[in-house]
């Protein structure tokens, strides 16, 4: 998905009351689900489960998305099982086509605040 399309979709979800945009340090921002968005969460997750079960085709190397994999791992991590001190894990995706998605970082203290 292009950055322009992502921005457009995020703005639409914000206007519909599904997401809210919050400022963070350094002039950045992040999005959080509103109460309406939280109520949609189970439906969206069920659609993902349905898609994994019924869409039966192999993902080609050109379609593989390391950024999506990193997002899924971050949302799936059990932060209760992490140690109290910071844990940093570096992922390398050697076969990635674009330089911007050839690796990723996972920081345990960031996962705690966003869980």
One Martini backbone bead per residue (centre of mass of N, CA, C, O) as a GRO file, in nm:
protein
  115
    1UNK     BB    1   0.097   0.036   0.022
    2UNK     BB    2   0.072   0.349  -0.007
    3UNK     BB    3   0.109   0.631   0.174
    4UNK     BB    4  -0.137   0.782   0.054
    5UNK     BB    5  -0.347   0.557   0.103
    6UNK     BB    6  -0.306   0.529   0.404
    7UNK     BB    7  -0.379   0.819   0.480
    8UNK     BB    8  -0.665   0.811   0.367
    9UNK     BB    9  -0.768   0.574   0.546
   10UNK     BB   10  -0.709   0.698   0.822
   11UNK     BB   11  -0.889   0.950   0.785
   12UNK     BB   12  -1.151   0.794   0.747
   13UNK     BB   13  -1.146   0.646   1.023
   14UNK     BB   14  -1.145   0.907   1.184
   15UNK     BB   15  -1.415   1.030   1.072
   16UNK     BB   16  -1.577   0.757   1.171
   17UNK     BB   17  -1.461   0.680   1.473
   18UNK     BB   18  -1.227   0.447   1.488
   19UNK     BB   19  -1.002   0.664   1.511
   20UNK     BB   20  -0.717   0.817   1.682
   21UNK     BB   21  -0.505   1.094   1.695
   22UNK     BB   22  -0.171   1.106   1.839
   23UNK     BB   23   0.066   1.271   1.993
   24UNK     BB   24   0.423   1.264   1.980
   25UNK     BB   25   0.728   1.276   2.010
   26UNK     BB   26   0.891   1.462   1.754
   27UNK     BB   27   0.613   1.522   1.576
   28UNK     BB   28   0.448   1.280   1.598
   29UNK     BB   29   0.221   0.995   1.542
   30UNK     BB   30  -0.070   0.804   1.648
   31UNK     BB   31  -0.295   0.528   1.646
   32UNK     BB   32  -0.625   0.473   1.793
   33UNK     BB   33  -0.874   0.315   1.921
   34UNK     BB   34  -1.184   0.341   1.971
   35UNK     BB   35  -1.464   0.218   2.090
   36UNK     BB   36  -1.567   0.141   1.810
   37UNK     BB   37  -1.304  -0.005   1.725
   38UNK     BB   38  -1.305  -0.218   1.952
   39UNK     BB   39  -1.580  -0.345   1.857
   40UNK     BB   40  -1.442  -0.438   1.573
   41UNK     BB   41  -1.202  -0.625   1.631
   42UNK     BB   42  -1.331  -0.915   1.623
   43UNK     BB   43  -1.417  -0.896   1.323
   44UNK     BB   44  -1.140  -0.852   1.196
   45UNK     BB   45  -1.006  -1.107   1.312
   46UNK     BB   46  -1.208  -1.308   1.183
   47UNK     BB   47  -1.139  -1.235   0.891
   48UNK     BB   48  -0.847  -1.333   0.910
   49UNK     BB   49  -0.911  -1.625   0.977
   50UNK     BB   50  -1.080  -1.681   0.728
   51UNK     BB   51  -0.859  -1.617   0.520
   52UNK     BB   52  -0.657  -1.836   0.616
   53UNK     BB   53  -0.854  -2.076   0.563
   54UNK     BB   54  -0.976  -2.002   0.248
   55UNK     BB   55  -0.710  -1.889   0.133
   56UNK     BB   56  -0.553  -2.099  -0.123
   57UNK     BB   57  -0.244  -1.953  -0.152
   58UNK     BB   58   0.055  -1.874  -0.243
   59UNK     BB   59   0.312  -1.673  -0.150
   60UNK     BB   60   0.503  -1.467  -0.304
   61UNK     BB   61   0.792  -1.294  -0.288
   62UNK     BB   62   0.653  -1.027  -0.397
   63UNK     BB   63   0.417  -1.041  -0.161
   64UNK     BB   64   0.590  -1.031   0.063
   65UNK     BB   65   0.560  -0.877   0.407
   66UNK     BB   66   0.760  -0.785   0.661
   67UNK     BB   67   0.591  -0.559   0.795
   68UNK     BB   68   0.345  -0.738   0.855
   69UNK     BB   69   0.493  -0.943   1.026
   70UNK     BB   70   0.587  -0.745   1.246
   71UNK     BB   71   0.306  -0.653   1.332
   72UNK     BB   72   0.199  -0.933   1.414
   73UNK     BB   73   0.413  -0.993   1.629
   74UNK     BB   74   0.359  -0.746   1.810
   75UNK     BB   75   0.049  -0.814   1.863
   76UNK     BB   76   0.122  -1.126   1.972
   77UNK     BB   77   0.275  -1.061   2.210
   78UNK     BB   78   0.360  -1.163   2.541
   79UNK     BB   79   0.425  -0.925   2.779
   80UNK     BB   80   0.412  -1.098   3.048
   81UNK     BB   81   0.685  -1.276   2.954
   82UNK     BB   82   0.864  -1.045   2.994
   83UNK     BB   83   1.108  -0.883   3.101
   84UNK     BB   84   1.179  -0.589   3.267
   85UNK     BB   85   1.387  -0.552   3.079
   86UNK     BB   86   1.517  -0.472   2.798
   87UNK     BB   87   1.429  -0.600   2.469
   88UNK     BB   88   1.626  -0.684   2.177
   89UNK     BB   89   1.525  -0.752   1.835
   90UNK     BB   90   1.665  -0.870   1.532
   91UNK     BB   91   1.551  -0.858   1.193
   92UNK     BB   92   1.625  -1.050   0.893
   93UNK     BB   93   1.543  -0.994   0.534
   94UNK     BB   94   1.718  -1.102   0.273
   95UNK     BB   95   1.474  -1.130   0.039
   96UNK     BB   96   1.406  -0.848   0.024
   97UNK     BB   97   1.339  -0.600  -0.212
   98UNK     BB   98   1.330  -0.370  -0.001
   99UNK     BB   99   1.522  -0.186   0.210
  100UNK     BB  100   1.289  -0.095   0.420
  101UNK     BB  101   1.224  -0.439   0.467
  102UNK     BB  102   1.500  -0.601   0.576
  103UNK     BB  103   1.406  -0.508   0.872
  104UNK     BB  104   1.377  -0.531   1.240
  105UNK     BB  105   1.235  -0.420   1.551
  106UNK     BB  106   1.213  -0.524   1.904
  107UNK     BB  107   1.061  -0.364   2.186
  108UNK     BB  108   0.948  -0.430   2.494
  109UNK     BB  109   0.866  -0.143   2.606
  110UNK     BB  110   0.681  -0.074   2.364
  111UNK     BB  111   0.482  -0.311   2.393
  112UNK     BB  112   0.368  -0.232   2.669
  113UNK     BB  113   0.244   0.055   2.581
  114UNK     BB  114   0.070  -0.089   2.323
  115UNK     BB  115  -0.116  -0.332   2.448
   0.00000   0.00000   0.00000
